[in-house]
Amino acid sequence: MRKVCKHGSALLGRMIWLGMGLQVLLGFIWLLSNIGAEHSFGVDWSNGGPVNRAFMHWGALYGWVIRLVMQVAQWVPIPYYSIVYCLQLLAAFGSGWFLLKKITNWGPHGCVCGTLAMLSVPMALQSHLALAPYSFVASIVLVHWAFAIELWKQKGWCIHKLVSMYLFWLLEILLLPEYLWFGAVPLLFVAFISLWNNRGKLRKKALTGVVLLGSILCIWIVGNGWQQGEDGCLNLRQMLAAKSNWSNLYELSGAWSYEVQQQFDGGLLRAACGNSEVFYEGFFDKMEQLPYKQQKDYLNQMIDVAWKLNGKRVVLEMAFDGMGYLMPAIIVSEQLDGKGFASLTGINYWYFIQNSTGLSSLYMGWYCIWAWLSLVLAIFMKGLEQLGTERAVKYVAGYGCVKVLLPLTFMAIACACFYTLSRIGVYDYKILSWWTVIWCLGTLLVAEKKKEE
């Protein structure tokens, strides 16, 4: 029985790597078909970069990179966007390899194969071949967490690694300002773990306290500077009102008080339904012209009416968006079948297939199946491996993998909650491309073969 289990485990391991190999092959062909095409997603970089949209708050760093590459591209016979793609691919490969070196005992061959598997996830690969900051953010997040895991493992502080974590945190903020909070997660996580591990050691505990307080102080100072003059409570009300009203604003407006209805034109309300840009640029611009107290009262009334009359739909829309960020393989396949709510998946998929329709649809379809199938096979493989072990195993299968990936899971959930609440009708699977990479990494770690003692 043990031999059967061991052979079954080995067979499943080969199947997993063969499936990953097919994913890498499809990804490589797709990359060759698309690296010479400009994927700007409606952003005109020749005229200064992204427009000021409510859902596109990008930092300054990516614009600087694009402008620098444009200057370099004048001297070489290569389009500027192809140079940007190459830089993003190099960063993605380097960050994946670096993370695997820190959390596994794989040799160079294993790290290269694992990195290629992570790089070839279609949602991530499309981000690497797009003129948007999400690729660089994904690479920086992986390196950031690699330093955090290394500090966690050594149970002490190394000043150059700590400084590196702060620098990568700064890069995340300069690319996407919301990573002021998300990028602080690794720092706070390591600080809390160190406080727990060194609770009886006064000197290390004091140093950890300084790091923890310093991180919180940085968040507070930068956050105040970034949101200076803004009202957090009013912003939260606007966020909730947008999320609960936008898809059928006109129908809900019939239940508002007469005073509120008189403030808005019916044509504007109809145009704002299902159109996030009109909602923000028309409806909310009109709202912001009102006195503060009126804004607050009107927003509260809109939220109450929406939850009373439309609560089930609001919950379904929020759940669908949240699952999309955390489980893109499921949600994207549903959207491609015509199900779900409004999002950016249509434009994303159009860019994805425009240069190789048949191959691209096969590639995306294979991943949407393989993302789940490979994880199930890896868990089953680990179970067979435990049954095939001659002596009792003292640890739960995959426990080391769970320890490493659980903090990243919490970070992904925080990101998904933020983007779900702060965006309406613009679910975009590129935003959390680093999480699709971690999903693939989790499968590889679960499937990792335990060495014989």
N, C-alpha and C positions, 0 to 999 in steps of 0.2 A: 504493500500500500504506500509506504514511504517513497519507494522508487517511482511509482506511478505519479505521485504528487510532485516529486522533484522534476521528472521529465515534463509533466504538464506545465509546471511553473516556467521551466526553461523555454518551452514551446510558446507560451504566451508572451514571454519577454521578447522572443524573436519577432512575433507578430506585431508587437507594439512598435519595435524599432523599424520594421518594414513599413508599417503604416505611417510612421513619422518620416521615413525616407520618401514615400510617395508624396507626402505633403511638401517636403523640401523640393522635390523635383518639380511639382506643379508651381510652387512659389518661384523657383528659379526661372522657369519659362515665362511666367507672368511678369516677373521683374524685367526680363530682356525685352518683352513686348511693350512695356510702359515707361521705361527709364528715359526714353526720348520724347515723352509727351508731357505737356504742362498740365498739372493738376492743381489749379489754384482755388477751386471751389467758390468761384465768384469774387475772389479778392483781387483787385487790380494793383499788383505790386509796383507797376511802372508809374503809378500816380500816388505813391506814398504808403500803400498798404491797406489794411482793413478799414472799412468804414466804421463809424461809431454806432454799433448795434448794441442793443440791451443784452444780448447773449454772447457778445464777442469782446470781452474785456481782456485783451492780450497785453502782456508787458512789452517794454521797449526793446528787450534784448534780441528777439527774433527779427524785428525790423532792421536792427543794426547789422545782423548777420546777412540778411538778404541784400541790403544795400552794398555791403562790402563785397559779396560774391558778384553782384552786378558789375562793380568796378573791375574786378579781376576778369570777368567773362569778356570784357571788351578787348582783352589781349590774347585770348585763346579761342580757337574755333569750336567751342562747346557752349551750348545754351546754359544760361545761368541756373535754370531750374535743375538740369542734370547734375551740375556741380553740387547744388544743395542736396539733392537726393543721395549722392555719393557720400557727402559728409554725414548725413543722417544715418545711412547704412553702416558706415564705419563706427559711428558712436554707438549704434544699437548692437553691433557685433561685439565691440569692446566691452560694453557694459554687461552683456549677457555672459561673456566668457569670464569677466572679473567676478560676477556674482557666483557662478558655478565653482570657481576656484576657491571661494571663501566658504561655501556651505557644503561642498562635497569633497570626497577624496579621489575623484576621477583624475585620470591622466590627461595629457594634452589631447589625445584622440577623442576621448569621451566628452571633454569640455567643448571641443569644436563641433562634434555631432549634436550635443545638447543645445548649443548656441544656435546652430543652423535650424534646429527644430523650432526653437522659440522665435527666431527671426522670420520663419516662413508662415507664421499664423497670419491669415489674410487680412484681418482687421489691423494688426500691427504693421504688416508689410505695406498696406495702403497708406498708413500714417507716415512711414518712412519715405514714400514716394508722393508726398503731398507738401504743398507750400503752406504749412501750418506748424505751430510750435509743439504739437502733441508728441511728435517723434523724439525731439530732444528732451522733453519733459519725461517721457518714459525711460529713456536712457539714464537720465540723472537720478530718477527715483530708484532704479535698480542699483546703481553705484552707491547712492545714499544708504540704502538698506544693507548693502554688503558691508559697509563700514560699521553700521549699527550692529549687525549680527556678529562681526568680529569682536567688537567691544563687549558684547554680551557674553561671548564664549570665553574671553580671557578674564572676565570678572574683575576688571580693573580699568583704569583710565590711561590712555596713551594720548598725549597732548596733540600730536600731529594728526592722529585719526579724528580726534574731536574737532580740531580746526577744519579738517576736510569736510566733516559733516555739516558744519556751519556754512562753509563756502558753497557746498552743493545745495543747501537750503536757500541761500541767497540767489543762486542761479535759477532755482525753481520759481522763486517769487518774481524775478525779472522776466521770466517767460510767461507764467500765468500767476497773476497776483493772488488768486485764491489759495495757492500753496503756502501762503503765509501760515495757514492753519494746518493744512494737510502735511506739508513738509516738516512741521514741528513734531509730528507724531513719532518718527524715529528717535529724535533727541529726548523727548519726554519718556518714551518707552525705555530707552537705555538707562536714563537717570533713575526712574522708578525701580527698575530691576536691580541696579547697583545699590540703591538705598536698601532694598530688601536683603541682598546678599551680604552687605557690609554693615548690617544693623548693630553689630557689636564692636565695630572698629571706628573709633571716633574720628581719626584723621581722614579716612576714605569717605566716611559719612558726611563730613563737613565739605569735602571737595565736591561730592555728588550734589549736596544741597546748593552749593554755589552754581554748579552747572544747571540744575533745575530752575533755580530762581533767575539765572541769566537768560535761559530760554524763554521763560514766562515774561520777563521784562522786555526781551526783544519783540515778542509777539504783541505786547501791549503798546510799545513805542511805535513800531512800524504800523500796526493796525490803526492807531490814532492818527498817524500822519497820512495814511492811505484814505481813511474815511473822514477826514477833517470836515466839519460842517454838516455832515449827514446825520439824520435822525434814524438810529437803528430800529426803534419800535415802528416808525412809519414805514421804513423799508420792509420790515417783516410783514406788516399789514398789506402793503402793495404786493409782496410776493405771494401771500396766501390768497388775496383777491384775484390776482392773475391766474393762479393755478386752479382756482375753483370756478372761475367765470368764463374764461376765454373761449372755450369751445362752443358754448351756446349763450353768449352774452345777451343777444337781442331777446331771446325767449325769457330769460331770467329778469330782464329789465322791467317786464310787466308787473312783477311783484314788488318792485321798489316803491318807496313813498313818492308822492307827486312832486315833492321838492327836488328829489334826486333826479327823477325822470326829466324835469325841465332843464337840467344842466347839460344834457347830451342830446345830440341830433340822432334820430333813428337811423339815418343812412350811415353814420359813423359806427353805430353799434352793430349794424348788419355787416359792415366791411371788416370790423374787428373780429368777428366770429371765425375762428379757425385760421386767422392770419396773425401770427405773433408780432410781426413788425408793425402792422397797422394798430394792433392792440397797444403796443408800447408808444409808438410815435404819434398816434392820434388820440386814443382814449386816455392814456396816462399823461400825455402832455397837457390835455385839456384839464385833467384832474389836478395837476400840479399848479395850475393858475389860481386855484381856489385857496382861501385862507386855511391855515394849518388845522384848526378845529373842524372845519367843514370836511376837509380831506379825511381826517380820522373818523368822523362820524359816518361819512358816506361809505368808506371802505369797510367799516365794521358791519354796516347794514348789508352791503353786497356779499360779504363772507357769510353772514347768518342766512340770508336768503338762498345762496348757492348750496349750503350744506343741508338746509331743510328740504329743498326741492330737487336737488341734483347730487345728493351725497354719494349714492352708489356709483354714479358715473365718475365723479371726482376720484374716489378711492381706486376704481379700476384703472383710470388714466395714470395715477401716481404709481400704482403697483406695476403697471406695464413699463413705464419709464424706468423705475428702479430696477426691475428685473433685466431690462435691456442693458443697463450699465454693468450689472453683475453676471448675467448669463447671456451674452450677445449671441452665442450659437443658436439658442432657442428662439429668442425674440426676432433676430434677423431672418431666420427661416420662416417664421410666422408672417412677418411683414412682406417678405417676397411672395408669399402665397395670398397676399391681399388682405391679411387680417391685421388687427391692431389699430392704433391711432396715428395721427399725423406726426411725421418726424422727418429727419434729413436722410433716412436710409435710401430713399429713392434717388436723390442726387448723388449720394455716395456710391450706390451700386451702378449708376449710369457711368460715372468716372471709372469704376472698377472694370466694367466689361467693354468699354468703348473701343479698345484696341485689339481685343481677342475675345469675342463674345462667347464662343463655345467653350474654350479653355477656362475662361474666367468663371463661368457659371458652374462648370465641373469642379473647379478649385474651391469656390465658396461652398457649394453643396457638400463636397467631401469633408470640408472642415466642420460644417454644422453637424454632420453625423459623427465624425471622428473625435471631436472634442469630448463628447460624452462616452462614446464606445471605448475609446482608449483608456479613459479613467476607470470605467467599470472593469475592463480587462486587467488593468494594473492592480486594482483592489483584489480581484479574484486571484491574480497571480501571487500577490503577497500572502493571501490565505493559504494557497497550495504550498507555498514556500515554508510557512509555519508548520503545516501538517507534515511536510517532508523532512523536518528537522528531527534528528535522532533524540536529542535531549530537550527538556522543557525550556522554552524561551521565556526570559524574564520580562520582556517588554512587549507592548502591544504593537502590532504591525503598523509601520508608518508613523510611530509616535514622534520620531525626530523630525519628520517632514511637517507634522502638525505644529510642533513647537516653532519651527522656522517661519511657516507661512501664516500662522494665526494672526500675528500682529499686522501683516500685510492685508489680511482679510478684513480686519477692523478698519484699516485705512481706506480700503476700497468701499466698504459700506458707508463710511463717512462721506467719501466723494460722491457716491451714488445718491445719498440723501440730499446733499447740497445741490447737485445738478438737477435732481428731480424737482426740488422745490423752487429753484431759481430760474428755471427755463421752462417755456411753454411751447409745445409743438416743435421742438428742435432737438429731440433725442438724437445724439450723434455717437456712433460706436467708436469713432476715432479718439474721443476725449479720454477714455480710460484704456488706451491701447496697452499700457503697461500691465493692466490687470489680465488681459487676454494672454499676455506673455507669462504671467505668474500662473495662470490656469494650466498652461502647457508645462511649465516647470514643475508644478505640483504633481502632474501625471508622471513625469520622469522620475521624481524623487520617490513617489510611492512604488514605482516599478523597479527602483534601484535594488540590485541583487545584494543580499547580505553575504558578506565574506564568511567562509568557513573558518571556524576557530581551531 
